[in-house]
C-alpha cells in the first residue's frame, strides 16, 4: 500500500505454492500455513493478489477433498482478508475425471481500494467487470473465464494418472491487460534415470510441456498480452553435473538387483577418510551427507546447475533467485528447514514472465512503492523452525510491485 508521498500505483503480489501436504495433514499444517500467508499479505499489502496452488486437495485427493471447503471458506472470510471485497476462486476438484483432472487451484483477491478491474471471458472474447466473490469448481472445462488443459498422457507415460497441466486467466487493471498462468510440470520419476544423462530425459519432457503452454498463450485465437507463468515447474538441477561436482574425489559403488541385474543403488565414498559415504542414490533416495551445501548463501554455488530455463531464454525471464532451493523440504512441521532425502534439492517453484511483462516492470522501475524482488520469508514460530509444509510458503516467490500507474 502506498504511504504518504509515495507514487500512486497498484501493488501486485504473485504467490505460488504446492499445497498437497496441507490436505494430507490438515490439523497440523493448515493453521500454520494460513497464519504465515496472512502475515505475508499484511507485510506487503497488495491491491491485486494471485495465489496459484498445485496438488490442491492433496495427493490422496479422494480422501482429503473434504478438507477443501474449510480451507477456501477460511481464506475468503478471515479477518486478515476482510479488505479484499472481491475474489475469484477456480478449483479443479473433478478427480473422478482422470482425463481432465489437474488438481490446480487459482485464487485471485482484489482490494477494496482497487477500482474497475476486469476479467476476460474467453468464450465471449470480451472483458467483464469483477464484482463480488465467486467460486468455481468441479468441471472447470465449462467455465468461460479461464482456459484449462491437462497435458496429454503420452507426454509422461511413466505416470499412469499424471495430474500435470495449466490454468490460464486474463485480467485488465488500469487499461493494462495480462495473463496469469498456473502451471504444474512433470517431476523426476527416478533419481537413477535423471543421473544417467545431461540434461536428463525428464528435463526434455518438461521443456516439451512448457513449450506447449507458451505456444497456446501466444496463438492466434486471442490478442497477445503480457503474461506471468508461475507454479511448480519441477525444474531440477542437472543431476549428473551436481553429483560429479559434489563427489569429485569419491569412488562409486554400483549395487544391482540379484534377480534382474538392474542398478538399484549407487554409493559414493571418499577415496580416503576411512571410505566415508558421501552420497547414496536410489530411485527415490538422494542422501547427501552435508545438507548445508544447499542452504549456504541461499545455495548460490549450485545455481550454475539450474539450467532448464535456459532453453526459453528469449521467451521467459525471471528475477535473480535469492532463496535456497524450494524443494523437497521436510513435511514434518518440526523440521521445516530440513530437506527430505528423496531428491536433490532444486528450485522447482518459480515466477516467470514474458518479454513484454519484463518491459512493463522496467518501465515503472522509478515509480515503485516497493522494489520488485523475490523475498525469502522465514517463519518465526516456536523455535524458529519453519512449520509450513515442505517450506513451500516460506520459500516461494513473493512478488510485490507497483506495476500499473
Residue, then its C-alpha position, 0 to 999 in steps of 0.5 A: x500500500x502506498x504511504x504518504x508521498x509515495x507514487x500512486x500505483x497498484x501493488x501486485x503480489x504473485x504467490x505460488x505454492x504446492x499445497x498437497x501436504x496441507x490436505x494430507x495433514x490438515x490439523x497440523x499444517x493448515x493453521x500454520x500455513x494460513x497464519x504465515x500467508x496472512x502475515x505475508x499479505x499484511x507485510x506487503x499489502x497488495x491491491x491485486x493478489x494471485x495465489x496459484x496452488x498445485x496438488x490442491x486437495x492433496x495427493x490422496x485427493x479422494x480422501x482429503x477433498x473434504x478438507x477443501x471447503x474449510x480451507x477456501x471458506x477460511x481464506x475468503x472470510x478471515x479477518x486478515x482478508x476482510x479488505x479484499x471485497x472481491x475474489x475469484x476462486x477456480x478449483x479443479x476438484x473433478x478427480x473422478x475425471x482422470x482425463x481432465x483432472x489437474x488438481x490446480x487451484x487459482x485464487x485471485x483477491x482484489x482490494x477494496x481500494x482497487x477500482x474497475x478491474x476486469x476479467x476476460x471471458x474467453x468464450x465471449x472474447x470480451x472483458x467483464x467487470x469483477x464484482x463480488x466473490x465467486x467460486x468455481x469448481x468441479x468441471x472447470x472445462x465449462x467455465x468461460x473465464x479461464x482456459x484449462x488443459x491437462x497435458x496429454x498422457x503420452x507426454x509422461x507415460x511413466x505416470x499412469x494418472x499424471x495430474x500435470x497441466x495449466x490454468x490460464x486467466x486474463x485480467x485488465x487493471x488500469x487499461x493494462x491487460x495480462x495473463x496469469x498462468x498456473x502451471x504444474x510440470x512433470x517431476x523426476x520419476x527416478x533419481x537413477x534415470x535423471x543421473x544417467x544423462x545431461x540434461x536428463x530425459x525428464x528435463x526434455x519432457x518438461x521443456x516439451x510441456x512448457x513449450x506447449x503452454x507458451x505456444x497456446x498463450x501466444x496463438x492466434x485465437x486471442x490478442x497477445x498480452x503480457x503474461x506471468x507463468x508461475x507454479x511448480x515447474x519441477x525444474x531440477x538441477x542437472x543431476x549428473x553435473x551436481x553429483x560429479x561436482x559434489x563427489x569429485x574425489x569419491x569412488x562409486x559403488x554400483x549395487x544391482x538387483x540379484x534377480x534382474x541385474x538392474x542398478x538399484x543403488x549407487x554409493x559414493x565414498x571418499x577415496x580416503x577418510x576411512x571410505x566415508x559415504x558421501x552420497x547414496x542414490x536410489x530411485x527415490x533416495x538422494x542422501x547427501x551427507x552435508x545438507x548445508x551445501x544447499x542452504x549456504x548463501x541461499x545455495x548460490x554455488x549450485x545455481x550454475x546447475x539450474x539450467x532448464x530455463x535456459x532453453x526459453x531464454x528469449x521467451x521467459x525471464x525471471x528475477x535473480x533467485x535469492x532463496x535456497x532451493x524450494x524443494x523437497x523440504x521436510x513435511x514434518x512441521x518440526x523440521x521445516x528447514x530440513x530437506x527430505x532425502x528423496x531428491x536433490x534439492x532444486x528450485x522447482x517453484x518459480x515466477x516467470x514472465x514474458x518479454x513484454x511483462x519484463x518491459x512493463x516492470x522496467x518501465x515503472x522501475x522509478x515509480x515503485x512503492x516497493x522494489x520488485x524482488x523475490x523475498x525469502x520469508x522465514x517463519x518465526x514460530x516456536x523455535x524458529x523452525x519453519x512449520x509450513x509444509x515442505x517450506x513451500x510458503x516460506x520459500x516461494x516467490x513473493x512478488x510485490x510491485x507497483x506495476x500499473x500507474 
